[in-house]
Amino acid sequence: MESWNAPTLTNLPKGSLGKVYFFHNGITGNGTNGFQNDVFSNTPAQKDHYTPLRTIIDVTLNIGKVPEILDSEKNS
């Protein structure tokens, strides 16, 4: 059986990872956890900023606040 070696991802420069926000509560929707859609910091259409490598940011909205849809990193 052939084995594959991957470079250590922990040593990557900070800017080489994009962000994806996963929501754990709030408005019900089609996101990974059943709430609003996941929000990506960049997409393949943004050729100057896109990277397929992601760091996950878990988002839990404060209880008692009126939930709103967050649709970009700017308002996440």
PDB file with SEQRES, HELIX, SHEET and CRYST1 records, atoms N, CA, C and O in Angstrom:
SEQRES   1 A   76  MET GLU SER TRP ASN ALA PRO THR LEU THR ASN LEU PRO          
SEQRES   2 A   76  LYS GLY SER LEU GLY LYS VAL TYR PHE PHE HIS ASN GLY          
SEQRES   3 A   76  ILE THR GLY ASN GLY THR ASN GLY PHE GLN ASN ASP VAL          
SEQRES   4 A   76  PHE SER ASN THR PRO ALA GLN LYS ASP HIS TYR THR PRO          
SEQRES   5 A   76  LEU ARG THR ILE ILE ASP VAL THR LEU ASN ILE GLY LYS          
SEQRES   6 A   76  VAL PRO GLU ILE LEU ASP SER GLU LYS ASN SER                  
HELIX    1 AA1 LEU A    9  ASN A   11  5                                   3    
HELIX    2 AA2 LYS A   14  SER A   16  5                                   3    
HELIX    3 AA3 GLU A   73  ASN A   75  5                                   3    
SHEET    1 AA1 3 VAL A  39  PHE A  40  0                                        
SHEET    2 AA1 3 GLY A  18  PHE A  23 -1                                        
SHEET    3 AA1 3 ARG A  54  VAL A  59  1                                        
CRYST1    1.000    1.000    1.000  90.00  90.00  90.00 P 1           1          
ATOM      1  N   MET A   1       0.844  -1.173   0.000  1.00  0.00           N  
ATOM      2  CA  MET A   1       0.000   0.000   0.000  1.00  0.00           C  
ATOM      3  C   MET A   1       0.892   1.240   0.000  1.00  0.00           C  
ATOM      4  O   MET A   1       1.861   1.324   0.755  1.00  0.00           O  
ATOM      5  N   GLU A   2       0.555   2.180  -0.843  1.00  0.00           N  
ATOM      6  CA  GLU A   2       1.318   3.415  -0.943  1.00  0.00           C  
ATOM      7  C   GLU A   2       0.845   4.404   0.119  1.00  0.00           C  
ATOM      8  O   GLU A   2      -0.354   4.548   0.357  1.00  0.00           O  
ATOM      9  N   SER A   3       1.800   5.081   0.752  1.00  0.00           N  
ATOM     10  CA  SER A   3       1.418   6.100   1.737  1.00  0.00           C  
ATOM     11  C   SER A   3       1.736   7.483   1.177  1.00  0.00           C  
ATOM     12  O   SER A   3       2.663   7.651   0.384  1.00  0.00           O  
ATOM     13  N   TRP A   4       0.961   8.454   1.600  1.00  0.00           N  
ATOM     14  CA  TRP A   4       1.131   9.824   1.135  1.00  0.00           C  
ATOM     15  C   TRP A   4       1.557  10.693   2.307  1.00  0.00           C  
ATOM     16  O   TRP A   4       1.058  10.554   3.423  1.00  0.00           O  
ATOM     17  N   ASN A   5       2.472  11.572   2.032  1.00  0.00           N  
ATOM     18  CA  ASN A   5       2.909  12.519   3.046  1.00  0.00           C  
ATOM     19  C   ASN A   5       2.443  13.909   2.655  1.00  0.00           C  
ATOM     20  O   ASN A   5       2.583  14.321   1.503  1.00  0.00           O  
ATOM     21  N   ALA A   6       1.889  14.628   3.617  1.00  0.00           N  
ATOM     22  CA  ALA A   6       1.449  16.007   3.378  1.00  0.00           C  
ATOM     23  C   ALA A   6       2.334  16.933   4.205  1.00  0.00           C  
ATOM     24  O   ALA A   6       2.752  16.572   5.306  1.00  0.00           O  
ATOM     25  N   PRO A   7       2.621  18.114   3.688  1.00  0.00           N  
ATOM     26  CA  PRO A   7       3.418  19.054   4.491  1.00  0.00           C  
ATOM     27  C   PRO A   7       2.645  19.443   5.746  1.00  0.00           C  
ATOM     28  O   PRO A   7       1.417  19.370   5.781  1.00  0.00           O  
ATOM     29  N   THR A   8       3.366  19.849   6.750  1.00  0.00           N  
ATOM     30  CA  THR A   8       2.735  20.263   7.998  1.00  0.00           C  
ATOM     31  C   THR A   8       1.971  21.554   7.779  1.00  0.00           C  
ATOM     32  O   THR A   8       2.557  22.583   7.445  1.00  0.00           O  
ATOM     33  N   LEU A   9       0.680  21.498   7.966  1.00  0.00           N  
ATOM     34  CA  LEU A   9      -0.162  22.663   7.721  1.00  0.00           C  
ATOM     35  C   LEU A   9      -0.051  23.711   8.826  1.00  0.00           C  
ATOM     36  O   LEU A   9      -0.404  24.871   8.612  1.00  0.00           O  
ATOM     37  N   THR A  10       0.427  23.324   9.989  1.00  0.00           N  
ATOM     38  CA  THR A  10       0.518  24.282  11.094  1.00  0.00           C  
ATOM     39  C   THR A  10       1.585  25.336  10.851  1.00  0.00           C  
ATOM     40  O   THR A  10       1.581  26.372  11.516  1.00  0.00           O  
ATOM     41  N   ASN A  11       2.487  25.102   9.929  1.00  0.00           N  
ATOM     42  CA  ASN A  11       3.553  26.068   9.663  1.00  0.00           C  
ATOM     43  C   ASN A  11       3.240  26.998   8.499  1.00  0.00           C  
ATOM     44  O   ASN A  11       4.098  27.780   8.088  1.00  0.00           O  
ATOM     45  N   LEU A  12       2.040  26.926   7.968  1.00  0.00           N  
ATOM     46  CA  LEU A  12       1.665  27.791   6.859  1.00  0.00           C  
ATOM     47  C   LEU A  12       1.575  29.246   7.318  1.00  0.00           C  
ATOM     48  O   LEU A  12       1.176  29.504   8.454  1.00  0.00           O  
ATOM     49  N   PRO A  13       1.933  30.189   6.469  1.00  0.00           N  
ATOM     50  CA  PRO A  13       1.735  31.598   6.827  1.00  0.00           C  
ATOM     51  C   PRO A  13       0.253  31.879   7.072  1.00  0.00           C  
ATOM     52  O   PRO A  13      -0.612  31.283   6.430  1.00  0.00           O  
ATOM     53  N   LYS A  14      -0.029  32.775   7.989  1.00  0.00           N  
ATOM     54  CA  LYS A  14      -1.408  33.083   8.384  1.00  0.00           C  
ATOM     55  C   LYS A  14      -2.293  33.428   7.191  1.00  0.00           C  
ATOM     56  O   LYS A  14      -3.448  33.005   7.148  1.00  0.00           O  
ATOM     57  N   GLY A  15      -1.788  34.174   6.237  1.00  0.00           N  
ATOM     58  CA  GLY A  15      -2.582  34.600   5.098  1.00  0.00           C  
ATOM     59  C   GLY A  15      -2.900  33.506   4.099  1.00  0.00           C  
ATOM     60  O   GLY A  15      -3.665  33.737   3.162  1.00  0.00           O  
ATOM     61  N   SER A  16      -2.337  32.325   4.271  1.00  0.00           N  
ATOM     62  CA  SER A  16      -2.582  31.256   3.308  1.00  0.00           C  
ATOM     63  C   SER A  16      -3.840  30.449   3.624  1.00  0.00           C  
ATOM     64  O   SER A  16      -4.216  29.566   2.853  1.00  0.00           O  
ATOM     65  N   LEU A  17      -4.485  30.738   4.734  1.00  0.00           N  
ATOM     66  CA  LEU A  17      -5.724  30.063   5.101  1.00  0.00           C  
ATOM     67  C   LEU A  17      -6.905  31.013   4.969  1.00  0.00           C  
ATOM     68  O   LEU A  17      -6.870  32.134   5.476  1.00  0.00           O  
ATOM     69  N   GLY A  18      -7.949  30.561   4.286  1.00  0.00           N  
ATOM     70  CA  GLY A  18      -9.197  31.304   4.264  1.00  0.00           C  
ATOM     71  C   GLY A  18      -9.993  30.948   5.512  1.00  0.00           C  
ATOM     72  O   GLY A  18      -9.586  30.074   6.278  1.00  0.00           O  
ATOM     73  N   LYS A  19     -11.107  31.606   5.720  1.00  0.00           N  
ATOM     74  CA  LYS A  19     -11.952  31.331   6.887  1.00  0.00           C  
ATOM     75  C   LYS A  19     -13.314  30.862   6.417  1.00  0.00           C  
ATOM     76  O   LYS A  19     -13.815  31.295   5.379  1.00  0.00           O  
ATOM     77  N   VAL A  20     -13.903  29.974   7.193  1.00  0.00           N  
ATOM     78  CA  VAL A  20     -15.302  29.596   6.985  1.00  0.00           C  
ATOM     79  C   VAL A  20     -15.973  29.636   8.358  1.00  0.00           C  
ATOM     80  O   VAL A  20     -15.476  29.075   9.334  1.00  0.00           O  
ATOM     81  N   TYR A  21     -17.113  30.315   8.398  1.00  0.00           N  
ATOM     82  CA  TYR A  21     -17.864  30.486   9.641  1.00  0.00           C  
ATOM     83  C   TYR A  21     -19.017  29.484   9.658  1.00  0.00           C  
ATOM     84  O   TYR A  21     -19.848  29.470   8.751  1.00  0.00           O  
ATOM     85  N   PHE A  22     -19.063  28.634  10.710  1.00  0.00           N  
ATOM     86  CA  PHE A  22     -20.145  27.676  10.910  1.00  0.00           C  
ATOM     87  C   PHE A  22     -21.012  28.187  12.060  1.00  0.00           C  
ATOM     88  O   PHE A  22     -20.496  28.539  13.121  1.00  0.00           O  
ATOM     89  N   PHE A  23     -22.323  28.228  11.849  1.00  0.00           N  
ATOM     90  CA  PHE A  23     -23.247  28.758  12.843  1.00  0.00           C  
ATOM     91  C   PHE A  23     -23.903  27.619  13.612  1.00  0.00           C  
ATOM     92  O   PHE A  23     -24.361  26.639  13.023  1.00  0.00           O  
ATOM     93  N   HIS A  24     -23.944  27.762  14.950  1.00  0.00           N  
ATOM     94  CA  HIS A  24     -24.475  26.715  15.827  1.00  0.00           C  
ATOM     95  C   HIS A  24     -25.851  27.052  16.398  1.00  0.00           C  
ATOM     96  O   HIS A  24     -26.458  26.233  17.088  1.00  0.00           O  
ATOM     97  N   ASN A  25     -26.334  28.242  16.112  1.00  0.00           N  
ATOM     98  CA  ASN A  25     -27.686  28.617  16.528  1.00  0.00           C  
ATOM     99  C   ASN A  25     -28.114  29.800  15.666  1.00  0.00           C  
ATOM    100  O   ASN A  25     -27.386  30.205  14.760  1.00  0.00           O  
ATOM    101  N   GLY A  26     -29.272  30.345  15.939  1.00  0.00           N  
ATOM    102  CA  GLY A  26     -29.743  31.484  15.151  1.00  0.00           C  
ATOM    103  C   GLY A  26     -30.862  31.092  14.217  1.00  0.00           C  
ATOM    104  O   GLY A  26     -31.753  30.329  14.591  1.00  0.00           O  
ATOM    105  N   ILE A  27     -30.820  31.604  13.016  1.00  0.00           N  
ATOM    106  CA  ILE A  27     -31.878  31.395  12.026  1.00  0.00           C  
ATOM    107  C   ILE A  27     -31.711  30.035  11.353  1.00  0.00           C  
ATOM    108  O   ILE A  27     -30.636  29.715  10.846  1.00  0.00           O  
ATOM    109  N   THR A  28     -32.773  29.241  11.351  1.00  0.00           N  
ATOM    110  CA  THR A  28     -32.758  27.930  10.721  1.00  0.00           C  
ATOM    111  C   THR A  28     -32.496  28.080   9.224  1.00  0.00           C  
ATOM    112  O   THR A  28     -33.039  28.975   8.576  1.00  0.00           O  
ATOM    113  N   GLY A  29     -31.650  27.187   8.678  1.00  0.00           N  
ATOM    114  CA  GLY A  29     -31.336  27.286   7.257  1.00  0.00           C  
ATOM    115  C   GLY A  29     -30.584  26.072   6.753  1.00  0.00           C  
ATOM    116  O   GLY A  29     -30.675  24.992   7.335  1.00  0.00           O  
ATOM    117  N   ASN A  30     -29.846  26.246   5.679  1.00  0.00           N  
ATOM    118  CA  ASN A  30     -29.157  25.141   5.003  1.00  0.00           C  
ATOM    119  C   ASN A  30     -27.675  25.035   5.346  1.00  0.00           C  
ATOM    120  O   ASN A  30     -26.926  24.360   4.640  1.00  0.00           O  
ATOM    121  N   GLY A  31     -27.249  25.680   6.400  1.00  0.00           N  
ATOM    122  CA  GLY A  31     -25.846  25.622   6.796  1.00  0.00           C  
ATOM    123  C   GLY A  31     -25.465  24.247   7.321  1.00  0.00           C  
ATOM    124  O   GLY A  31     -26.324  23.385   7.510  1.00  0.00           O  
ATOM    125  N   THR A  32     -24.199  24.051   7.551  1.00  0.00           N  
ATOM    126  CA  THR A  32     -23.659  22.767   8.009  1.00  0.00           C  
ATOM    127  C   THR A  32     -24.377  22.243   9.242  1.00  0.00           C  
ATOM    128  O   THR A  32     -24.631  21.043   9.344  1.00  0.00           O  
ATOM    129  N   ASN A  33     -24.705  23.117  10.174  1.00  0.00           N  
ATOM    130  CA  ASN A  33     -25.328  22.700  11.430  1.00  0.00           C  
ATOM    131  C   ASN A  33     -26.839  22.932  11.471  1.00  0.00           C  
ATOM    132  O   ASN A  33     -27.447  22.882  12.540  1.00  0.00           O  
ATOM    133  N   GLY A  34     -27.447  23.187  10.306  1.00  0.00           N  
ATOM    134  CA  GLY A  34     -28.896  23.374  10.254  1.00  0.00           C  
ATOM    135  C   GLY A  34     -29.339  24.808  10.481  1.00  0.00           C  
ATOM    136  O   GLY A  34     -30.534  25.085  10.590  1.00  0.00           O  
ATOM    137  N   PHE A  35     -28.389  25.712  10.552  1.00  0.00           N  
ATOM    138  CA  PHE A  35     -28.726  27.123  10.701  1.00  0.00           C  
ATOM    139  C   PHE A  35     -28.306  27.844   9.434  1.00  0.00           C  
ATOM    140  O   PHE A  35     -28.098  27.200   8.405  1.00  0.00           O  
ATOM    141  N   GLN A  36     -28.177  29.143   9.478  1.00  0.00           N  
ATOM    142  CA  GLN A  36     -27.909  29.901   8.259  1.00  0.00           C  
ATOM    143  C   GLN A  36     -26.722  29.337   7.487  1.00  0.00           C  
ATOM    144  O   GLN A  36     -25.896  28.615   8.046  1.00  0.00           O  
ATOM    145  N   ASN A  37     -26.641  29.669   6.201  1.00  0.00           N  
ATOM    146  CA  ASN A  37     -25.554  29.183   5.362  1.00  0.00           C  
ATOM    147  C   ASN A  37     -24.203  29.580   5.935  1.00  0.00           C  
ATOM    148  O   ASN A  37     -24.050  30.648   6.527  1.00  0.00           O  
ATOM    149  N   ASP A  38     -23.229  28.702   5.749  1.00  0.00           N  
ATOM    150  CA  ASP A  38     -21.870  28.996   6.169  1.00  0.00           C  
ATOM    151  C   ASP A  38     -21.364  30.199   5.381  1.00  0.00           C  
ATOM    152  O   ASP A  38     -21.764  30.405   4.235  1.00  0.00           O  
ATOM    153  N   VAL A  39     -20.484  30.993   5.991  1.00  0.00           N  
ATOM    154  CA  VAL A  39     -19.943  32.187   5.347  1.00  0.00           C  
ATOM    155  C   VAL A  39     -18.447  31.959   5.099  1.00  0.00           C  
ATOM    156  O   VAL A  39     -17.691  31.635   6.015  1.00  0.00           O  
ATOM    157  N   PHE A  40     -18.043  32.136   3.846  1.00  0.00           N  
ATOM    158  CA  PHE A  40     -16.644  31.956   3.455  1.00  0.00           C  
ATOM    159  C   PHE A  40     -15.989  33.324   3.282  1.00  0.00           C  
ATOM    160  O   PHE A  40     -16.610  34.260   2.780  1.00  0.00           O  
ATOM    161  N   SER A  41     -14.731  33.431   3.703  1.00  0.00           N  
ATOM    162  CA  SER A  41     -14.027  34.712   3.584  1.00  0.00           C  
ATOM    163  C   SER A  41     -13.679  35.043   2.137  1.00  0.00           C  
ATOM    164  O   SER A  41     -13.488  36.210   1.796  1.00  0.00           O  
ATOM    165  N   ASN A  42     -13.597  34.030   1.292  1.00  0.00           N  
ATOM    166  CA  ASN A  42     -13.326  34.252  -0.126  1.00  0.00           C  
ATOM    167  C   ASN A  42     -13.795  33.046  -0.927  1.00  0.00           C  
ATOM    168  O   ASN A  42     -14.032  31.972  -0.373  1.00  0.00           O  
ATOM    169  N   THR A  43     -13.925  33.234  -2.233  1.00  0.00           N  
ATOM    170  CA  THR A  43     -14.407  32.172  -3.118  1.00  0.00           C  
ATOM    171  C   THR A  43     -13.449  32.023  -4.300  1.00  0.00           C  
ATOM    172  O   THR A  43     -12.591  32.881  -4.504  1.00  0.00           O  
ATOM    173  N   PRO A  44     -13.580  30.960  -5.074  1.00  0.00           N  
ATOM    174  CA  PRO A  44     -12.712  30.794  -6.243  1.00  0.00           C  
ATOM    175  C   PRO A  44     -12.805  31.951  -7.244  1.00  0.00           C  
ATOM    176  O   PRO A  44     -11.873  32.167  -8.019  1.00  0.00           O  
ATOM    177  N   ALA A  45     -13.905  32.690  -7.237  1.00  0.00           N  
ATOM    178  CA  ALA A  45     -14.047  33.829  -8.142  1.00  0.00           C  
ATOM    179  C   ALA A  45     -13.098  34.976  -7.770  1.00  0.00           C  
ATOM    180  O   ALA A  45     -12.813  35.842  -8.597  1.00  0.00           O  
ATOM    181  N   GLN A  46     -12.618  34.976  -6.539  1.00  0.00           N  
ATOM    182  CA  GLN A  46     -11.687  36.012  -6.072  1.00  0.00           C  
ATOM    183  C   GLN A  46     -10.258  35.503  -6.222  1.00  0.00           C  
ATOM    184  O   GLN A  46      -9.613  35.147  -5.235  1.00  0.00           O  
ATOM    185  N   LYS A  47      -9.776  35.469  -7.438  1.00  0.00           N  
ATOM    186  CA  LYS A  47      -8.502  34.821  -7.758  1.00  0.00           C  
ATOM    187  C   LYS A  47      -7.313  35.373  -6.967  1.00  0.00           C  
ATOM    188  O   LYS A  47      -6.381  34.625  -6.674  1.00  0.00           O  
ATOM    189  N   ASP A  48      -7.322  36.647  -6.618  1.00  0.00           N  
ATOM    190  CA  ASP A  48      -6.204  37.236  -5.875  1.00  0.00           C  
ATOM    191  C   ASP A  48      -6.210  36.883  -4.393  1.00  0.00           C  
ATOM    192  O   ASP A  48      -5.197  37.050  -3.714  1.00  0.00           O  
ATOM    193  N   HIS A  49      -7.346  36.395  -3.883  1.00  0.00           N  
ATOM    194  CA  HIS A  49      -7.465  36.139  -2.445  1.00  0.00           C  
ATOM    195  C   HIS A  49      -7.833  34.700  -2.106  1.00  0.00           C  
ATOM    196  O   HIS A  49      -7.794  34.318  -0.937  1.00  0.00           O  
ATOM    197  N   TYR A  50      -8.187  33.903  -3.093  1.00  0.00           N  
ATOM    198  CA  TYR A  50      -8.722  32.568  -2.831  1.00  0.00           C  
ATOM    199  C   TYR A  50      -7.644  31.576  -2.421  1.00  0.00           C  
ATOM    200  O   TYR A  50      -6.539  31.572  -2.965  1.00  0.00           O  
ATOM    201  N   THR A  51      -7.981  30.749  -1.468  1.00  0.00           N  
ATOM    202  CA  THR A  51      -7.195  29.585  -1.100  1.00  0.00           C  
ATOM    203  C   THR A  51      -8.183  28.473  -0.732  1.00  0.00           C  
ATOM    204  O   THR A  51      -9.186  28.741  -0.070  1.00  0.00           O  
ATOM    205  N   PRO A  52      -7.922  27.246  -1.145  1.00  0.00           N  
ATOM    206  CA  PRO A  52      -8.837  26.161  -0.790  1.00  0.00           C  
ATOM    207  C   PRO A  52      -8.660  25.696   0.663  1.00  0.00           C  
ATOM    208  O   PRO A  52      -9.501  24.958   1.176  1.00  0.00           O  
ATOM    209  N   LEU A  53      -7.596  26.111   1.317  1.00  0.00           N  
ATOM    210  CA  LEU A  53      -7.355  25.729   2.708  1.00  0.00           C  
ATOM    211  C   LEU A  53      -8.135  26.663   3.627  1.00  0.00           C  
ATOM    212  O   LEU A  53      -8.110  27.880   3.445  1.00  0.00           O  
ATOM    213  N   ARG A  54      -8.827  26.097   4.611  1.00  0.00           N  
ATOM    214  CA  ARG A  54      -9.701  26.884   5.476  1.00  0.00           C  
ATOM    215  C   ARG A  54      -9.427  26.635   6.947  1.00  0.00           C  
ATOM    216  O   ARG A  54      -9.038  25.540   7.351  1.00  0.00           O  
ATOM    217  N   THR A  55      -9.634  27.652   7.718  1.00  0.00           N  
ATOM    218  CA  THR A  55      -9.715  27.495   9.158  1.00  0.00           C  
ATOM    219  C   THR A  55     -11.187  27.690   9.522  1.00  0.00           C  
ATOM    220  O   THR A  55     -11.850  28.577   8.984  1.00  0.00           O  
ATOM    221  N   ILE A  56     -11.686  26.875  10.420  1.00  0.00           N  
ATOM    222  CA  ILE A  56     -13.105  26.917  10.794  1.00  0.00           C  
ATOM    223  C   ILE A  56     -13.285  27.830  11.999  1.00  0.00           C  
ATOM    224  O   ILE A  56     -12.567  27.727  12.993  1.00  0.00           O  
ATOM    225  N   ILE A  57     -14.257  28.723  11.888  1.00  0.00           N  
ATOM    226  CA  ILE A  57     -14.616  29.590  13.002  1.00  0.00           C  
ATOM    227  C   ILE A  57     -16.042  29.238  13.400  1.00  0.00           C  
ATOM    228  O   ILE A  57     -16.982  29.435  12.631  1.00  0.00           O  
ATOM    229  N   ASP A  58     -16.186  28.713  14.614  1.00  0.00           N  
ATOM    230  CA  ASP A  58     -17.501  28.336  15.130  1.00  0.00           C  
ATOM    231  C   ASP A  58     -18.177  29.571  15.705  1.00  0.00           C  
ATOM    232  O   ASP A  58     -17.591  30.291  16.513  1.00  0.00           O  
ATOM    233  N   VAL A  59     -19.419  29.812  15.280  1.00  0.00           N  
ATOM    234  CA  VAL A  59     -20.164  30.998  15.713  1.00  0.00           C  
ATOM    235  C   VAL A  59     -21.397  30.568  16.490  1.00  0.00           C  
ATOM    236  O   VAL A  59     -22.208  29.780  16.004  1.00  0.00           O  
ATOM    237  N   THR A  60     -21.530  31.092  17.703  1.00  0.00           N  
ATOM    238  CA  THR A  60     -22.738  30.910  18.505  1.00  0.00           C  
ATOM    239  C   THR A  60     -23.247  32.300  18.834  1.00  0.00           C  
ATOM    240  O   THR A  60     -22.558  33.082  19.489  1.00  0.00           O  
ATOM    241  N   LEU A  61     -24.454  32.606  18.380  1.00  0.00           N  
ATOM    242  CA  LEU A  61     -25.026  33.929  18.594  1.00  0.00           C  
ATOM    243  C   LEU A  61     -25.481  34.073  20.037  1.00  0.00           C  
ATOM    244  O   LEU A  61     -25.918  33.101  20.653  1.00  0.00           O  
ATOM    245  N   ASN A  62     -25.383  35.266  20.571  1.00  0.00           N  
ATOM    246  CA  ASN A  62     -25.778  35.534  21.955  1.00  0.00           C  
ATOM    247  C   ASN A  62     -27.271  35.313  22.148  1.00  0.00           C  
ATOM    248  O   ASN A  62     -28.087  35.754  21.338  1.00  0.00           O  
ATOM    249  N   ILE A  63     -27.617  34.625  23.230  1.00  0.00           N  
ATOM    250  CA  ILE A  63     -29.021  34.391  23.567  1.00  0.00           C  
ATOM    251  C   ILE A  63     -29.650  35.710  23.979  1.00  0.00           C  
ATOM    252  O   ILE A  63     -29.031  36.499  24.693  1.00  0.00           O  
ATOM    253  N   GLY A  64     -30.868  35.954  23.536  1.00  0.00           N  
ATOM    254  CA  GLY A  64     -31.579  37.175  23.863  1.00  0.00           C  
ATOM    255  C   GLY A  64     -31.432  38.254  22.798  1.00  0.00           C  
ATOM    256  O   GLY A  64     -32.152  39.253  22.831  1.00  0.00           O  
ATOM    257  N   LYS A  65     -30.526  38.071  21.871  1.00  0.00           N  
ATOM    258  CA  LYS A  65     -30.365  39.019  20.767  1.00  0.00           C  
ATOM    259  C   LYS A  65     -31.237  38.572  19.609  1.00  0.00           C  
ATOM    260  O   LYS A  65     -31.468  37.376  19.432  1.00  0.00           O  
ATOM    261  N   VAL A  66     -31.725  39.519  18.817  1.00  0.00           N  
ATOM    262  CA  VAL A  66     -32.519  39.192  17.639  1.00  0.00           C  
ATOM    263  C   VAL A  66     -31.556  38.665  16.573  1.00  0.00           C  
ATOM    264  O   VAL A  66     -30.654  39.385  16.145  1.00  0.00           O  
ATOM    265  N   PRO A  67     -31.742  37.406  16.140  1.00  0.00           N  
ATOM    266  CA  PRO A  67     -30.813  36.856  15.141  1.00  0.00           C  
ATOM    267  C   PRO A  67     -30.984  37.533  13.782  1.00  0.00           C  
ATOM    268  O   PRO A  67     -32.091  37.918  13.404  1.00  0.00           O  
ATOM    269  N   GLU A  68     -29.902  37.670  13.074  1.00  0.00           N  
ATOM    270  CA  GLU A  68     -29.943  38.209  11.721  1.00  0.00           C  
ATOM    271  C   GLU A  68     -29.010  37.386  10.847  1.00  0.00           C  
ATOM    272  O   GLU A  68     -28.055  36.784  11.337  1.00  0.00           O  
ATOM    273  N   ILE A  69     -29.290  37.363   9.562  1.00  0.00           N  
ATOM    274  CA  ILE A  69     -28.453  36.633   8.620  1.00  0.00           C  
ATOM    275  C   ILE A  69     -27.146  37.388   8.418  1.00  0.00           C  
ATOM    276  O   ILE A  69     -27.153  38.576   8.098  1.00  0.00           O  
ATOM    277  N   LEU A  70     -26.047  36.709   8.603  1.00  0.00           N  
ATOM    278  CA  LEU A  70     -24.733  37.258   8.306  1.00  0.00           C  
ATOM    279  C   LEU A  70     -24.310  36.654   6.965  1.00  0.00           C  
ATOM    280  O   LEU A  70     -24.246  35.432   6.830  1.00  0.00           O  
ATOM    281  N   ASP A  71     -24.028  37.485   5.995  1.00  0.00           N  
ATOM    282  CA  ASP A  71     -23.768  36.945   4.653  1.00  0.00           C  
ATOM    283  C   ASP A  71     -22.384  37.272   4.112  1.00  0.00           C  
ATOM    284  O   ASP A  71     -22.089  36.985   2.952  1.00  0.00           O  
ATOM    285  N   SER A  72     -21.542  37.864   4.931  1.00  0.00           N  
ATOM    286  CA  SER A  72     -20.171  38.109   4.502  1.00  0.00           C  
ATOM    287  C   SER A  72     -19.290  38.193   5.746  1.00  0.00           C  
ATOM    288  O   SER A  72     -19.778  38.367   6.863  1.00  0.00           O  
ATOM    289  N   GLU A  73     -18.001  38.066   5.530  1.00  0.00           N  
ATOM    290  CA  GLU A  73     -17.081  38.156   6.662  1.00  0.00           C  
ATOM    291  C   GLU A  73     -17.110  39.551   7.280  1.00  0.00           C  
ATOM    292  O   GLU A  73     -16.831  39.698   8.470  1.00  0.00           O  
ATOM    293  N   LYS A  74     -17.436  40.557   6.512  1.00  0.00           N  
ATOM    294  CA  LYS A  74     -17.457  41.931   7.000  1.00  0.00           C  
ATOM    295  C   LYS A  74     -18.463  42.140   8.124  1.00  0.00           C  
ATOM    296  O   LYS A  74     -18.245  42.966   9.010  1.00  0.00           O  
ATOM    297  N   ASN A  75     -19.570  41.389   8.091  1.00  0.00           N  
ATOM    298  CA  ASN A  75     -20.550  41.558   9.165  1.00  0.00           C  
ATOM    299  C   ASN A  75     -20.681  40.310  10.024  1.00  0.00           C  
ATOM    300  O   ASN A  75     -21.689  40.125  10.706  1.00  0.00           O  
ATOM    301  N   SER A  76     -19.665  39.454   9.995  1.00  0.00           N  
ATOM    302  CA  SER A  76     -19.669  38.251  10.845  1.00  0.00           C  
ATOM    303  C   SER A  76     -19.129  38.579  12.228  1.00  0.00           C  
ATOM    304  O   SER A  76     -19.054  37.699  13.086  1.00  0.00           O  
TER     305      SER A  76                                                      
END                                                                             
